[in-house]
Amino acid sequence: MATELIINKDDFETRVALMEDGKLAEIFIERDESSPRHGNIYKGKVMQVLPGIQASFIDIGWEKSAFLYAGDFYEIDALDYDFFEPGAEEPAEIENYGNGNEEESDGYVPKPKKAKKKRKGLPNIDQLIKKNQEILVQIAKEPVKTKGARVTSHISLPGRFLVYMPTSSSIGISRKIRSDAEKKRLKNIVLKYRSEGTGFIIRTAAENASEIDIERDIRFLTGLWNNIFNEQVKTKAPKLIFRDIGISLRALRDFLNKKVDKIWVDEKEEYQKIVNFLSIQSPEYIEIVELYKDKTGIQIFERFNIEKEISKALNKKVWLKSGGYIIIDHAEALTAIDVNTGKFVGKRNFEDTILKTNLEAAKEIAYQLRLRNIGGIIVIDFIDMLKEDHKEKVYRTLEDALKNDRVKTTINRITELGLVEMTRKRTGNSLSSTFLEQCPVCEGSGMVKSAHTVCFELLRAVSNHAKKTRAKKITVTVHPNVMNKLYENQKELKMLEEKINKTIDIKMQDGFYPEYFEIS
């Protein structure tokens, strides 16, 4: 599979597109480089301690205070947090935690079955931190809509091959590294060079890496942490201590874990920054970086058809090749996806038509979840299937398609009603929340009042207004659709004029919202 990174940098934002076989797979956008983003480290000040919800609010110098949960302060659990956004393996893919001193022959201990069990008997939050206390925290989840950032006191610094955890003594290894011999080799290298009492996660990219590469990563990350620690000692809260690298370099650091065939960059300074970064981190990739130039003036995202793909990804309806379609609806608590046969009528029988539509939809849904970065609870309403083997086939197809997703997903089997309930870990804002905002007309309902409804509301409003004025004529200004409906209801209009003993003059205004009208 051909993989390319397309990087668009201008004065307004930086956009990074991951292309797989010429198709947009993921898109990352950074608009305000100064905003609190995943990986940034702050020296914060405790503003409130709330034992009732085992949490506290931390002032990190932004309008909205950050949220620190007791479990994020008391005990690290690498299964809970996304250290690698964007692009690298999920923390759920890390296994075999230990303190590095196990006596077992393979050097590993099993991971805990459930993170929640580690949290039993946590001290109350007010026993851990106090109001006005200064504390070093890292952004674990970026601010979303009305919510402030979620932070953790357990710092993690990702490198090319490792993730450094200075507040933990655990050593973890990516599940994607299958060989037991390779796992043991890598762990022994880390144990050889790490400082006592510090932890590391060995990333997928470390597989078959040389000892020199691993040592270099350890030295770089420990040196970075020493600088951060020394800086926070002499700094007064709230203050930014460490800003993670920009979105383009983060994408390079993480996506180069898998084979990338080409990196396109359309801005000269960004191109040079990338070359300098790779010369330190991964010099073998410098030759695949190319500065995009087009004498005809075609922008890089237009050249690779990315702008069109982004626009399509913002639509609720997604057409399938067969003629069927899926509808993606976002609610506050969950995302609902409905599958329909649409224009597809099939060739054999109804059951085969349904099966083919559902199979095609399963693959498309997995792709859309990844592209749109939809997280949280997801409910998929497949077309009802009578045969159990058909249900199993659709479930397996969806399960296999989700394996391409770097973000952790949990999927339940198809119910008798044809529903699939699943979750996908939230990793930042979805595509729709980044590009779209609530409609000022419908206020998020997706619907507006019909012209018929507005027409009768207007007539009632005119009747009330007539009681307050001695004028013989009342002028109403309305949306064109409402005006047409009023003329269709001439009978009601004449009856009202006779009742109030006034003339009603109707005017049209194209710029009005469909529900808005004026009476004068």
Helices and strands as residue ranges (DSSP letters): E 3-9, E 14-20, E 23-30, E 41-50, G 51-53, E 55-59, E 66-69, H 70-74, G 91-93, E 94-95, G 115-119, H 125-128, E 134-141, E 150-152, E 157-158, E 162-165, E 171-174, H 180-193, E 199-202, G 204-206, H 211-233, E 239-242, H 247-255, E 262-265, H 268-281, G 283-288, E 289-291, H 300-303, H 306-313, E 317-319, E 325-330, E 334-340, H 350-372, E 376-381, H 388-401, G 402-404, E 409-411, E 419-424, H 431-435, H 451-466, E 473-478, H 480-488, H 490-500, E 503-508, E 517-519
